[in-house]
Amino acid sequence: MIKQDDRSPEQKKTHIWGIVAYDKFLSGWGGAEGGASRAAWACHPDVDIDQVEKWVKNRSDTRYVNKVDLRTYRAPKGTAHFHIYVCNPGHTATLTSNDTK
């Protein structure tokens, strides 16, 4: 499995809670050829994780959305690519204008 974690060493201590989803668009080809692509948004402690979860669920390219502890999370069998993004205050997922549902 290819794992890409965008968090700095310091952020790995603070951005421990995340929202993980199966990526419908990227699964099965490229870095995820032959398997699933999963993405996670590692949340800064000041970020409303419920709002990020809502944002991820409303994306057309994701499904199987879950809140996880990134310190213990293990991607399911069949995952070929796992990318962890950083979600700090001000990230698109945290803006109230995206709070549509």
C-alpha positions as CSV (number, residue, x, y, z in Angstrom):
1,M,0.0,0.0,0.0
2,I,1.2,3.5,-0.8
3,K,0.7,5.9,2.1
4,Q,1.0,9.6,1.7
5,D,0.8,11.6,4.9
6,D,0.8,15.4,4.5
7,R,1.1,16.1,8.2
8,S,4.4,17.4,9.6
9,P,6.0,15.5,12.6
10,E,4.4,18.1,14.9
11,Q,1.0,17.8,13.3
12,K,1.1,14.0,13.8
13,K,0.9,14.8,17.5
14,T,-1.9,17.3,17.2
15,H,-4.0,16.2,14.2
16,I,-4.9,12.8,15.5
17,W,-8.6,12.7,14.7
18,G,-9.7,12.4,11.2
19,I,-12.4,11.7,8.7
20,V,-11.7,8.7,6.4
21,A,-13.5,7.9,3.2
22,Y,-13.3,5.6,0.2
23,D,-12.5,7.6,-2.9
24,K,-14.7,6.4,-5.8
25,F,-12.9,8.5,-8.4
26,L,-9.3,7.4,-7.7
27,S,-9.9,3.8,-6.8
28,G,-8.7,1.1,-9.3
29,W,-6.1,3.1,-11.3
30,G,-2.9,5.2,-10.9
31,G,-1.5,4.9,-7.4
32,A,-4.4,2.7,-6.4
33,E,-4.3,0.4,-9.4
34,G,-5.8,-2.9,-8.5
35,G,-7.3,-1.7,-5.2
36,A,-9.1,1.0,-3.3
37,S,-8.0,4.6,-2.7
38,R,-8.9,6.1,0.6
39,A,-8.5,9.6,1.8
40,A,-8.4,11.1,5.3
41,W,-8.6,14.6,6.5
42,A,-6.6,15.0,9.7
43,C,-8.2,17.7,11.8
44,H,-6.6,20.4,13.9
45,P,-7.9,20.3,17.5
46,D,-9.7,23.6,16.9
47,V,-11.6,22.3,13.8
48,D,-15.2,21.1,14.2
49,I,-14.7,17.5,13.1
50,D,-18.5,17.0,12.7
51,Q,-18.5,19.8,10.2
52,V,-15.6,18.2,8.3
53,E,-17.5,14.8,8.3
54,K,-20.6,16.5,6.9
55,W,-18.4,18.1,4.1
56,V,-16.8,14.8,3.2
57,K,-20.2,13.0,3.2
58,N,-21.5,15.7,0.8
59,R,-18.7,15.2,-1.7
60,S,-19.7,13.2,-4.8
61,D,-16.4,11.2,-4.9
62,T,-16.6,9.7,-1.4
63,R,-18.4,7.0,0.4
64,Y,-18.0,4.9,3.6
65,V,-17.2,8.0,5.6
66,N,-16.0,7.5,9.2
67,K,-14.5,9.4,12.1
68,V,-11.2,7.7,13.2
69,D,-8.3,8.0,15.5
70,L,-5.4,8.2,13.1
71,R,-3.0,6.9,15.7
72,T,-4.6,3.4,15.5
73,Y,-6.5,3.4,12.2
74,R,-5.5,0.7,9.8
75,A,-6.8,0.9,6.2
76,P,-9.0,-2.1,5.2
77,K,-7.7,-5.0,3.2
78,G,-7.6,-4.1,-0.5
79,T,-6.5,-0.5,0.0
80,A,-3.8,0.3,-2.5
81,H,-3.4,4.0,-1.8
82,F,-4.1,6.0,1.4
83,H,-3.6,9.8,1.5
84,I,-3.9,11.9,4.7
85,Y,-4.6,15.6,4.1
86,V,-4.3,18.3,6.7
87,C,-7.4,20.1,7.8
88,N,-6.6,23.3,9.7
89,P,-8.9,26.2,10.6
90,G,-9.8,28.0,7.4
91,H,-9.8,24.8,5.3
92,T,-12.8,24.6,2.8
93,A,-14.4,21.9,4.9
94,T,-14.6,24.3,7.9
95,L,-16.3,27.2,6.2
96,T,-20.0,27.7,7.1
97,S,-20.8,28.4,3.5
98,N,-20.2,24.7,2.8
99,D,-22.7,23.8,5.5
100,T,-25.5,23.0,3.0
101,K,-27.1,19.9,4.4
